[in-house]
Amino acid sequence: MKSRSDDRVIELLLARGPLDRPALAELTGLSRPSTGELITRLINAGLVEEDGEIPTGRRGPNAMRYRLRRGCGTVVGLEIQPDHAEAVLADVDGTELERIRVKARRNERPATLVRRAVRGFDGADRLQAVVVATPGIVDRQGNVVFVSDHPHWAGPQGARLTEALGVPVVLENDTNLAGVAEHRYGAAADSDDFVLLRFTESLSAALVLDGRLVRGANGAAGEIGFHPYQRTAAEVIGQLTEAAIALCAVADPELVVLSGPQASAEVAEAVAEQVAATSLFRPRVVPSALPDGAAVRGALALALDRGRDKVYFNEELEL
């Protein structure tokens, strides 16, 4: 049975990568002998492995570094759209293994599309967790409550995906997962209170407050309107300004991140100026640092969280 100290070492190796015994002893506050026993226990459990020696230039044995063992399981993050699916397979230690893009067939159901994408991976037989980004409003049970222009996608898609893959699947709105990615890796990495405004064929938002994604009672938080896509820069700036002011009045974020094909630094500056000129709010407004594939990156981030909970911390996954 693993102890709290075992879990702490796993957390450190996840956060910092390979470490040697002295570093682990210092970071955990354990003695070096106790750290050595702990590492041996984790190696015997198949969770940790040697990563090679650290040359010191001195006589005697070199220090050995340790890392989480690869091959304990895999996870998949996907984004599905009516015309395609993009999927990334990764080891639970975070190593990306494969990436695939599958063209959707005419009127193809989400479960069929996802199954085709996942079966294209060599490591799909060791799957621990799958997270899927989808357009539309997704409730807490994984039901697609509403998706614009594609009514055949509505329904209990989370359960259908789980049945199709034989692995617990989490279904989440694509803009929400783009917000997760922006918080983990992008322009909002230093902010726990921000709004992501995603401007593609329509305008949607993700809200992160106190470091947590806000989904709402029915998964519709951030669905500020299915506005038609605007073409001119003035129309884009005006619509983003209106949306930013409305969201600032509700969420009071310190940061607004703009995402979409026209989300440039110049547009962000113009939106910030108009928000300041027409309201009491003064958030920072910046373009996304993840212009491509943010939703699938957010899906993979949550899949890694879930896969690691199962593999390293023996937690049963819930939908």
DRENTOR-597256 format. One line per 3 residues: number of its first residue (from 1); their letters; for each residue x, y, z of C-alpha. Coordinates in steps of 0.5 Angstrom, whole numbers, plus 2048, in hexadecimal, padded with zeros to 3 digits. Each point is the difference from the previous one (the first is absolute). Example, Ala and Ser with C-alpha at 12.3 -4.5 7.8 and 13.67 -1.06 7.14 Angstrom:
% residues 2
1) as) 819/7F7/810 | 802/807/7FE
***
This chain:
% residues 319
1) mks) 800/800/800 | 803/807/7FE | 801/805/805
4) rsd) 7FF/808/800 | 808/800/7FF | 7FF/7FC/7FA
7) drv) 7FB/804/7FD | 804/806/801 | 806/7FD/7FD
10) iel) 7FB/7FF/7FA | 7FE/807/800 | 807/803/800
13) lla) 802/7FB/7FA | 7F9/802/7FC | 802/808/801
16) rgp) 807/800/800 | 802/7FA/7FC | 806/7FB/801
19) ldr) 803/802/807 | 806/7FC/804 | 800/7FE/807
22) pal) 803/806/804 | 7FB/805/7FC | 7FA/7FB/802
25) ael) 802/800/807 | 801/807/801 | 7F9/802/7FC
28) tgl) 7FC/7FA/804 | 804/802/807 | 802/7F8/801
31) srp) 806/7FE/802 | 805/7FD/7FA | 7FF/7F9/802
34) stg) 7F8/800/801 | 800/804/7F9 | 804/7FA/7FD
37) eli) 7FB/7FB/803 | 7FB/804/7FD | 803/800/7F9
40) trl) 801/7F8/801 | 7F9/7FF/802 | 7FD/804/7FA
43) ina) 805/7FD/7FB | 7FD/7F9/802 | 7F9/802/800
46) glv) 802/802/7F8 | 7FF/807/801 | 807/803/800
49) eed) 806/7FE/7FC | 807/803/7FF | 801/805/7FB
52) gei) 808/800/800 | 806/802/804 | 802/808/801
55) ptg) 807/801/7FF | 804/803/805 | 807/800/7FE
58) rrg) 802/7FD/807 | 802/7F9/802 | 7FB/7FB/802
61) pna) 7F9/7FE/7FE | 7FC/806/7FC | 7F9/802/803
64) mry) 7FA/7FC/7FC | 7FA/804/7FE | 7F9/7FD/800
67) rlr) 7FA/801/7FC | 7F9/7FE/800 | 800/7F9/7FC
70) rgc) 7FE/801/7F9 | 7FB/7FA/7FD | 7FB/800/806
73) gtv) 7FA/803/7FC | 7FE/805/7FB | 7FB/805/7FF
76) vgl) 7FC/804/7FA | 7FE/807/7FF | 7FC/801/7FB
79) eiq) 7FC/806/7FC | 7FA/7FE/7FC | 7FD/804/7FB
82) pdh) 7FA/7FE/7FB | 806/800/7FA | 806/7FD/804
85) aea) 803/7FD/806 | 807/802/803 | 803/7FB/805
88) vla) 806/800/804 | 802/7F9/804 | 805/801/806
91) dvd) 803/7FC/805 | 7FE/802/807 | 807/803/801
94) gte) 7FE/805/7FB | 804/7FE/7FA | 7FC/801/7FA
97) ler) 800/7FA/7FC | 7FC/801/7FA | 7FB/805/7FD
100) irv) 7FB/7FE/7FA | 7FB/804/7FD | 7FA/7FC/7FD
103) kar) 7FB/803/7FB | 7F9/7FF/802 | 7FB/7FC/7FB
106) rne) 7F9/803/7FE | 7FB/801/806 | 805/7FB/804
109) rpa) 7FE/800/808 | 805/802/805 | 801/7F9/803
112) tlv) 802/7FD/7F9 | 805/806/7FE | 804/800/807
115) rra) 800/7F8/800 | 803/801/7F9 | 805/805/802
118) vrg) 802/7FC/806 | 801/7F9/7FD | 805/804/7FB
121) fdg) 805/800/806 | 805/7FA/802 | 7FF/801/807
124) adr) 7F9/800/801 | 800/7FA/803 | 803/803/807
127) lqa) 7FB/806/800 | 7FE/802/807 | 7FC/807/7FF
130) vvv) 7FD/803/7FA | 7FE/808/800 | 7FC/802/7F9
133) atp) 7FF/807/7FF | 7FA/802/7FC | 7FC/806/7FD
136) giv) 7F9/801/804 | 7FE/800/807 | 802/7FA/804
139) drq) 7FC/7FF/807 | 803/7FC/806 | 7FE/7F9/7FE
142) gnv) 804/801/7F9 | 7F9/802/7FC | 801/804/7FA
145) vfv) 7FA/805/802 | 801/804/7FA | 804/801/7FA
148) sdh) 7FF/805/7FA | 7FE/7FD/7F9 | 802/7F9/802
151) phw) 7FA/7FD/804 | 802/7F9/7FF | 805/801/805
154) agp) 7FC/802/805 | 7FF/7FA/806 | 803/7FC/805
157) qga) 807/800/7FC | 804/7FF/806 | 7FD/7FA/801
160) rlt) 800/7FE/7F9 | 808/801/800 | 801/7FC/806
163) eal) 7FD/7FA/7FD | 803/801/7F9 | 807/800/803
166) gvp) 7FF/7FC/807 | 804/805/804 | 7FD/806/804
169) vvl) 7FF/806/7FB | 7FF/807/802 | 7FD/805/7FB
172) end) 801/807/801 | 7FE/807/7FC | 806/801/7FB
175) tnl) 800/808/803 | 801/7FD/807 | 805/7FC/7FE
178) agv) 804/805/7FC | 7FF/804/807 | 804/7FB/804
181) aeh) 805/7FF/7FB | 801/808/800 | 801/800/808
184) ryg) 805/7FA/800 | 804/802/7FA | 7FE/806/7FD
187) aaa) 7FF/808/801 | 7FC/7FF/806 | 805/7FB/804
190) dsd) 801/806/805 | 7F9/801/801 | 7FB/7FD/804
193) dfv) 7FA/804/7FE | 7FF/801/7F9 | 7FB/800/7FA
196) llr) 802/7FC/7FA | 7FC/803/7FA | 800/7FC/7FA
199) fte) 7FE/803/7F9 | 7FF/7FB/7FB | 7FA/7FE/7FC
202) sls) 7FC/803/806 | 802/803/807 | 801/7FC/806
205) aal) 804/801/807 | 803/7FC/805 | 800/802/807
208) vld) 806/7FF/805 | 7FF/803/807 | 805/7FE/806
211) grl) 803/7FB/7FB | 7FA/7FC/7FF | 7FC/7FF/7FA
214) vrg) 7F9/803/801 | 7FB/7FB/7FC | 7F9/803/803
217) ang) 7FB/7FB/802 | 7FE/7FE/7F9 | 807/801/7FD
220) aag) 7FE/806/7FC | 804/805/804 | 804/804/7FB
223) eig) 7FB/7FF/7FA | 7FF/807/7FF | 7FC/800/7FA
226) fhp) 801/7FC/7F9 | 801/807/7FC | 802/7FF/7F9
229) yqr) 807/801/7FE | 802/807/7FE | 805/801/7FB
232) taa) 802/808/801 | 805/802/805 | 7FC/805/803
235) evi) 7FA/7FB/800 | 805/7FB/804 | 802/805/805
238) gql) 7F9/803/801 | 7FD/7F9/802 | 806/7FE/804
241) tea) 800/806/804 | 7F9/7FF/801 | 801/7F9/802
244) aia) 806/802/805 | 7FC/805/804 | 7FA/7FB/801
247) lca) 805/7FB/802 | 804/805/805 | 7F9/802/803
250) vad) 7FF/7F9/802 | 806/7FD/801 | 805/806/802
253) pel) 806/7FD/7FC | 807/803/800 | 802/7FD/7F9
256) vvl) 7FC/7FF/7FA | 803/7FB/7FB | 7FE/801/7F9
259) sgp) 800/7FA/7FB | 7FE/7FF/7F9 | 803/801/7F9
262) qas) 7FF/808/801 | 803/800/807 | 806/804/7FF
265) aev) 804/805/805 | 7FD/806/7FC | 7F9/7FD/801
268) aea) 801/7FF/807 | 803/807/801 | 7FA/803/7FD
271) vae) 7FB/7FC/804 | 804/802/807 | 7FF/807/7FE
274) qva) 7F9/800/7FE | 7FE/7FC/807 | 804/805/804
277) ats) 7FD/806/7FC | 7F8/7FD/801 | 800/7FD/806
280) lfr) 803/800/807 | 804/7F9/7FF | 808/800/7FE
283) prv) 802/7F9/7FF | 806/7FE/7FC | 7FE/7FE/7F9
286) vps) 805/7FB/7FD | 800/7FC/7FA | 800/7F8/801
289) alp) 807/7FD/800 | 7FD/7FA/7FD | 7FD/802/7F9
292) dga) 800/7F8/7FE | 7FD/7FA/803 | 7FF/803/807
295) avr) 7F9/7FC/801 | 804/7F9/7FF | 806/803/805
298) gal) 7FB/801/805 | 7FD/7F9/7FF | 806/7FD/801
301) ala) 802/804/806 | 7FA/7FD/803 | 801/7F9/7FE
304) ldr) 807/800/803 | 7FD/802/806 | 7FB/7FB/800
307) grd) 805/7FB/7FE | 805/801/805 | 7FB/800/806
310) kvy) 7FE/7F9/7FD | 807/7FD/7FF | 804/804/805
313) fne) 7FB/801/806 | 7FC/7FB/7FF | 7F9/804/7FF
316) ele) 7FA/7FD/7FD | 7FE/805/7FA | 7F9/802/800
319) l) 7FC/803/7FB
***
